[in-house]
Amino acid sequence: MSGEAPGSLSDVPVPGAAAAPGPGATPDSAASDPGPPADPPVRTAGSVARGLVRTARPKQWIKNVLVFAAPAAGAGLSDGGVVRDALLTFVAFCLVSSATYVLNDAGDVAADRNHPTKRHRPIASGAVPVPIALAAVVVLLAAGLGLAYAISWQLGLLLTAYKALTIAYTFRLKHTAIVDIVVVATGFVVRAVSGGVAVDIELSEWFLAVTCFGSLFMVAGKRHGELLQVGEGGGTRKALTQYTVEYLRFVVTMAASVTVLTYCLWAFEHPKTSDIPWWGLSIVPFVMGIMRYALLVDQGRGGAPEELVIRDPGLRLIGLAWVALFLGSVYIH
């Protein structure tokens, strides 16, 4: 779930498209197939499989790397068992998040078929039948949740609650201002917390604070970028009609300020583990990363944060510097 990129849980039909599921809608009614497009593509087992892979959005799996944050901060990556459980948690989140994307596309199939670009998605174009898509949702959910419960029952419950939240988001919560931002940000927080739960590492209050407000910063920046693209009124997303650019800038500024403050408190209060002040030095690239991302958001480029982090050379360089100092603070004594 979540800081979701275009084409993820947060997609809402443009004006003139079929109405989004109302408050009384159910996943089954929303996912009913209104019929294939005028010229449905020829289906083969291979084409359906490729369509399902596309709908699962493997590019979005990069968000799930957050499950390694707590094990890394807790110096657990030197333990083979911790690494194994963190990797399995990553796989579980990939399976469950992909199920969410497939369910979202199945639920929005009528609206997507009236959209100039979304109509080319596998389900909307008819390349993947809705019943097969829903069957894939069941398989992905069963595999992901089953794996989570196999790691620990606490992780299983957390991932189950996360899935319930994403379903509520898909069919109702994404249409409510503020709530939509908080829910998407919560998806990032759940990923980070799950890493600690999976490997039984205690999470500090500063880790949770940085994660919560850092997630809010990125998601508010995403909405800011979307609103700049569509203009005031936010016609492509119902919740956007309730925002203004000035309000979203306020949220971005507030979240960035608290993120920097809590990270500095975390770094300064961390026990000294070396003659080199690794924790303190890591503040420099961390703040530079916040500043760089805020600049890109102000330029209207925050609509797809996960792609921006990968593609922007400045963020990549700053990120590598921060990772080096962060790992140095944890593992070099």
N, C-alpha and C positions, 0 to 999 in steps of 0.2 A: 504494500500500500504505500500507498503511499507516497512526499515529494514526488509525485508521479509525473512522468513525462507525458507530452501530448500523445493521446491514444491510450491512456491508462484509465484508472478508475474515474478520473475527474472529467472525462469527456462528456460533453452535453451537446445535444443537437443545436444547430444554428437556427435562426428564425426561419419559419416556414417549414421546418422539419417536423416530423411526428412528435407529439408531446412526450416528454419524459414521464416515466411511471409516477403516478401521483402517490399521495400519502397512503392510500389504501391498496396500492399495487403490491403484488407478490412476485417473487422471482419467477414463479412458473408462468404467471400471466404476462410478465414483461418479456419473457424469453420466447413467447409463442411466435412461430415463424409466419410473417405476413405473406410469404410466397417468394419464390426466387425472382431475380431480375429478369428483364425481358429476354435477354440472351444469356442464360446461365452457362458457365464454362463446362467443358467436358470433364467429368470427374473420373479419376483413377485412384487406386489405393495410394499411389505415390503422391499424387497432387493433393489429396486430402491430408496425408501425413505432413507434407510440406506446409500446407495451410495452417494446420494445428500448431506446428513449430513457430510459424510467424506470429500467430495469435497469442502464443505463450510469451512472446516478447523476451527472448533470452538476453537482449541488450540491457534490460532493466535489472538483471540479476546483480549488477554491480552494486546496487543499493544494499544487498544482503551481506556485503563485505563488512558492514558494521558489526556483525556478530563477533568479529575478531577483536573489536575494540577493547572490551573488558578483559579477555584473556591476555592481550598485549599489555594493557596497563597494569595488570596484576602479575606480570612477569611469568605468565604461565606457558608461553610459547616454547619454552625449553623442555617442556614435559610432553612426551609422546602421546599420553592418554588425553591430555588437554587439547592438543592439536587435533587428534582424531575426533573428539566430541564436538569441537568447534567446526570442523569440516562437515560433519554430519548435520549439525544445526544449520549451516549454510545451505546444504542440499535441501533440507526440510523447508526452509523459507523459500527457496527457489521454486519448489513444487507447489507450495500453497499460494505464493504470489502469482504464479502462472495460472493457477486455477481461477484466481480472481480476475485476471485479464480476460480469460476466455469467457467467464460468466458475464463480465461487463459487456463484451462485444455481442454476446448472444442476447442480452437484455436490451441493447441499443440497436439491434439489427434494423428495425423499421426506420429509425431516425438516420442511421448511417447510410441507408440506401438513397436518401434524399440529399446527402452531403456531397459536395463536389470532389472531395478527396477520400473521405472515409468510406465511400461506396466501393472502393477498391479493396477494402479489407477482406480477408478470406471468407468470413461468415456473411458479410453484407453482399459480397459479389456472388455468393452461391457456391463458391469453391469448397466450402465446408458446410454441410447441412447442420442446422441447429440441433437436431437430436444427437448427432455425433459429437458436437461441441459440448453439449450438456453431459454426455457420457464421459468425455475427457475430463470435465470438471470433477466428476465423482471420483475417477481414477486418481487424478492428481491430488485431490484432497485426502483421499484414503491413504495414499502413499506418504504424503508429507506429514499428516497428523500421526500416522502410524509410526513413522520414523522418530518424530518428536517424543512420543510417549515411550518409545523404546529407549531413548536416551535418559529421560527422567519424566516422572509424572508431572512435576512442576512445569517443565518445559512444554509438555503436551497441553496442559491447561492454559498456559500463557498463549500458545499458538492457536488454540481453539478460540479463546477470547478475542484474539487479534482477528481471526477469520470472521467471527460474528460481527465485529466492528466494521470490517471492510464490506461485508454484505449490506449492513445498515447504511454505510456510506454510499454504496452503489445505487441503492434504491430510494434513499431519502436524504441523508445528511449532507450530501454534496450540493444540495440546493439551498442550504442555509448559510448565510455569511457568518464569518468567524468560526462557526462550528466546522465548516469544511477545511479551514486552515489548520485548526487544532487537531482534527482527526488525522489528516495527512501527516502532520508533524509527529503525532503519536506513533504512526507506523515506523518512523525512524527510531524513536525512543525504544519501542518494543524490540526492534532488532538488536540494539545495543544492549538492552537489559537481558535479552535471551542468551546472549553469549556468556554473560556472567552466571546466569541460572544453569546453563547446560554444563558448565565446568565447575560449578560450586565455588565461585569467587565472589567475595563480598564487594559490593559496589559502594563507593564513597558518595557522600551527598554532593560533593563538587563534581564528580563524574556525571551524576544524574542531572545536575543543574546545567552543566555545559552542553550535555546531549539534548536536553529539553529546549533550551533557548537557541542553540545552534540549529536545531531542526526547524524551529519556528522562524528563524531568520531566513533559511533557505526557501521554505514554503511560501512565506510572505513575499519574498523576492520573485518567486515563480508567478504568483498572482499579479504582482506589479508588472512583470514583463508581458503577461497575457493581456492585461488591461491596456497597456500602451499599444499593443498590436491591434486590438479591436476598437479602441477609443472608449470614451466615457459612455456608460450604458452597458458595456460588456455583453453584447448580444449573443456571443457564442457560449456563454455559461450563465446559468440563472443566478448563481451566487455573485457573479461579477457585477450584476446590475445594482447591487447594494454597496459596492465599494467605490471609492474615488482614489485617484492616484495619490493625492495628499495623505489620505488615511493609510494607505499601504506603505507609503514612505515612512510614516510615523511608526508603524509596526516593525518595519525593517530596521529603523534606527534604534528603537527600544530593544528589540531582540539582539541586535549586534552589540549594543552597549552592555547588556547583562551577560552575554556570552563571553565577551572579552574580560569583564570584571571577574566572573566566576572562574575562568581559566587561570587568570593571574593569581587569584586566591589559592587555587589548587596547586599551582606551580610553586608559589612562595611558601606554602605550608607543608609541602611534601618533605619528608625526611631526607637529609643530605646523604647521598650514597656514593659520592665521588668528590675529589678535589675540584673537578670541573663542574660548574653550576649548570648541568644539562637542562634541568627543569626551567630555570630562569631564562636560559638562552632560547628555549623552544617558544617562549612568548613572542619573540621577534617575528619569525615566519608565520606564527598563528595570527597575529594581528595584521600582518601584511596580506595574508590570505583573505581575512575578513574585508579588508579595505579593497582588495582587487575584485572580489566577488561583488561588493557593494557598488563599485564603479560599473561593472558589467550590468548589474541590475538597473542602475540609473540610466544606462544606455538602452534599456529595453531588451536585454539579451538573457534575462533570467528565466525565460519560459520553460527551459528544459535543463535544470541544474545538473543532473547526472551527466548529460552530454557536455555541458559547459565545462565541468571540472576536468573532463578527459581531453577535450579538444583545445582549450585555451592554453597556449604555451606558458603564459605567466603563472597561471594557477598550478600547472604541472610542476614547474620549477620550484615554486614556493612550497607546494605539497611535499615534494621530495626532500627539501631542506627540513621541513617540520618533522617528517617521519624519521629522518636520520637523527635529529636531536631528541625526539621523543623516545625512540628505541634506545638511544644512548643513555638517556636518563633512567631507563628501567633496567637495562641489561649490562651496562658498563659500571664496574665498581672499582 
